[in-house]
C-alpha cells in the first residue's frame, strides 16, 4: 500500500477481496491496491469511480454503487468483475450483497439482479419470478437467500451451500 499511502486520507469505507482493498475517500472517489486481478487495479474504471456511496466485494471483484444508483464493477470477470450482461438492468441499485463469486443487487422496485459465476448464485433465472418486493439479500460463499416483504424466503445458487431450501421451505414463512 506504499504506492497509495499518501492518497488514503479522509477514508470513509474500506472493503476487501481475497487479495485486494478498495477505499472510498471523502467526496466519493476510490483508491485500490493489492493483487491486480483481484480488484487491486481499478485503472480500467477509475474515471467512473466518482460519487461512490458503497462498495461490496466477492473474493476477487468489487462492485461500487454510485450516487445515481448505477454501479461500476472491476476485478476478476467470473468473480463478478464483469457486469456487462446485466448492465442495462442495474439502475436505481439500493443494496449489493456478495457471495465468494457473485453479486446480487436489490433495485428500488424490489427486484434483484445477479451476475458473476452462474453456478454459484450468478444465475437467478430459476427463481427470478419470485424475486419481487425483496427486502434483504444475504449470501454464503456460493448461494443467496432473499427475504421478501411478506416474510417468505427465496434461495438460489449452489444447493449444497444453501441454494436449495426446499427441505425447510415450509418453515421459512414470516421471516424478519
JOGI-V965249 format. One record per residue. RES is the residue in one letter. SS is DSSP state (hx for helix, st for strand, lp for the rest). PHI is phi in whole degrees, -180 to 180 (* if undefined). OMEGA is omega in radians with two decimals (* if undefined). Layout:
# JOGI-V965249
[[RES:SS:PHI:OMEGA] [RES:SS:PHI:OMEGA]]
This chain:
# JOGI-V965249
[[X:lp:*:3.14] [X:lp:-61:3.12] [X:lp:-64:-3.07] [X:lp:-115:-3.02] [X:hx:-53:-3.11] [X:hx:-71:3.10] [X:hx:-88:-3.03] [X:lp:-87:3.09] [X:lp:-120:3.13] [X:lp:56:-3.13] [X:st:-74:-3.10] [X:st:-100:-3.13] [X:st:-154:2.99] [X:st:-125:3.12] [X:st:-131:-3.11] [X:st:-141:2.90] [X:lp:-102:3.08] [X:lp:-69:-3.05] [X:lp:-139:-3.10] [X:st:-153:3.08] [X:st:-121:2.98] [X:st:-135:-3.14] [X:st:-121:3.00] [X:st:-90:3.13] [X:st:-97:3.06] [X:lp:-54:-3.08] [X:lp:98:3.03] [X:lp:91:3.03] [X:lp:-86:-3.05] [X:st:-131:3.03] [X:st:-120:3.12] [X:st:-126:3.06] [X:st:-159:-3.12] [X:st:120:-3.10] [X:lp:-63:-3.05] [X:hx:-55:-3.08] [X:hx:-82:2.99] [X:hx:-108:3.11] [X:lp:101:-3.14] [X:lp:-70:3.09] [X:lp:-116:3.13] [X:lp:-104:-3.05] [X:lp:-59:-3.14] [X:lp:-65:-3.08] [X:lp:-122:-3.02] [X:hx:-55:-3.13] [X:hx:-68:3.10] [X:hx:-91:-3.06] [X:lp:-85:3.11] [X:lp:-127:-3.14] [X:lp:58:3.13] [X:st:-73:-3.12] [X:st:-100:-3.07] [X:st:-156:3.03] [X:st:-126:3.02] [X:st:-121:-3.10] [X:st:-144:2.88] [X:lp:-91:3.09] [X:lp:-70:-3.04] [X:lp:-142:-3.14] [X:st:-153:3.11] [X:st:-119:3.00] [X:st:-134:-3.13] [X:st:-112:3.03] [X:st:-93:3.11] [X:st:-92:-3.10] [X:lp:-58:-3.13] [X:lp:-84:3.12] [X:lp:87:3.06] [X:lp:-87:3.13] [X:st:-128:3.04] [X:st:-130:3.13] [X:st:-124:3.06] [X:st:-159:-3.09] [X:st:116:-3.10] [X:lp:-64:-3.09] [X:hx:-57:-3.10] [X:hx:-68:3.10] [X:hx:-88:3.12] [X:hx:103:-3.13] [X:hx:-72:3.08] [X:lp:-118:3.14] [X:lp:-105:-3.03] [X:lp:-60:-3.13] [X:lp:-70:-3.14] [X:lp:-105:-2.98] [X:hx:-53:-3.10] [X:hx:-65:3.13] [X:hx:-86:-3.00] [X:lp:-86:3.09] [X:lp:-122:3.11] [X:lp:56:3.11] [X:st:-72:-3.13] [X:st:-100:-3.05] [X:st:-154:3.04] [X:st:-125:3.05] [X:st:-120:-3.10] [X:st:-131:2.89] [X:lp:-103:3.09] [X:lp:-69:-3.00] [X:lp:-136:-2.93] [X:st:-147:3.03] [X:st:-113:2.99] [X:st:-132:-3.14] [X:st:-112:3.01] [X:st:-92:3.14] [X:st:-93:-3.10] [X:lp:-58:-3.13] [X:lp:-85:3.12] [X:lp:86:3.09] [X:lp:-87:-3.10] [X:st:-128:3.05] [X:st:-120:-3.14] [X:st:-122:3.04] [X:st:-158:-3.07] [X:st:121:-3.10] [X:lp:-63:-3.07] [X:hx:-63:-3.13] [X:hx:-85:-3.06] [X:hx:-126:3.08] [X:lp:108:-3.12] [X:lp:-74:3.08] [X:lp:-114:3.14] [X:lp:-103:-3.05] [X:lp:-60:-3.13] [X:lp:-62:-3.09] [X:lp:-119:-3.03] [X:hx:-54:3.12] [X:hx:-64:3.13] [X:hx:-92:-3.04] [X:lp:-89:3.04] [X:lp:-131:-3.07] [X:lp:56:3.14] [X:st:-74:-3.14] [X:st:-100:-3.08] [X:st:-155:3.02] [X:st:-128:3.08] [X:st:-132:-3.09] [X:st:-131:2.92] [X:lp:-93:3.11] [X:lp:-71:-3.02] [X:lp:-140:-3.09] [X:st:-155:3.11] [X:st:-123:2.97] [X:st:-133:3.13] [X:st:-116:3.03] [X:st:-97:3.13] [X:st:-91:-3.13] [X:lp:-58:3.14] [X:lp:-84:3.11] [X:lp:89:3.08] [X:lp:-77:-3.13] [X:st:-119:3.08] [X:st:-119:-3.14] [X:st:-124:3.06] [X:st:-159:-3.10] [X:st:116:-3.11] [X:lp:-66:-3.08] [X:hx:-54:-3.08] [X:hx:-64:-3.10] [X:hx:-103:3.08] [X:lp:107:-3.13] [X:lp:-72:3.09] [X:lp:-122:-3.13] [X:lp:-106:-3.06] [X:lp:-58:-3.13] [X:lp:-70:-3.13] [X:lp:-126:-3.04] [X:hx:-56:-3.14] [X:hx:-68:3.08] [X:hx:-89:-3.07] [X:lp:-93:3.10] [X:lp:-123:3.10] [X:lp:69:3.12] [X:lp:-71:3.11] [X:lp:-117:*]]
